[in-house]
Amino acid sequence: MLDQHLIEIQRTLDELFADKLLPFRLVARKITEEYLEEVTVHFYDSRLRSVTVGALKGDSLAPQVRAAVLQRLSRKHESSTSTNASN
């Protein structure tokens, strides 16, 4: 079951990259169930190691992963911009 979700999540990541919403290509390597209500998608990438989302609700993790990745990248961008501005 998690392998099916991994394929769907990778398709979502590829769409984000194709739409230029991701500045680099991400590969979903593994999904782990952390708690009853959390799933972590591991990328093993130094720029974004993983994201944790709510457990599977319905048929798809893709929308939750999409939102989590975009939110994490926007926070990283904001923190690097503020760091660069203070130099």
Secondary structure as GFF3:
##gff-version 3
##sequence-region A 1 87
A	DSSP	alpha_helix	2	18	.	.	.	ID=ss1
A	DSSP	beta_strand	30	35	.	.	.	ID=ss2
A	DSSP	beta_strand	38	45	.	.	.	ID=ss3
A	DSSP	beta_strand	48	54	.	.	.	ID=ss4
A	DSSP	alpha_helix	62	86	.	.	.	ID=ss5
###
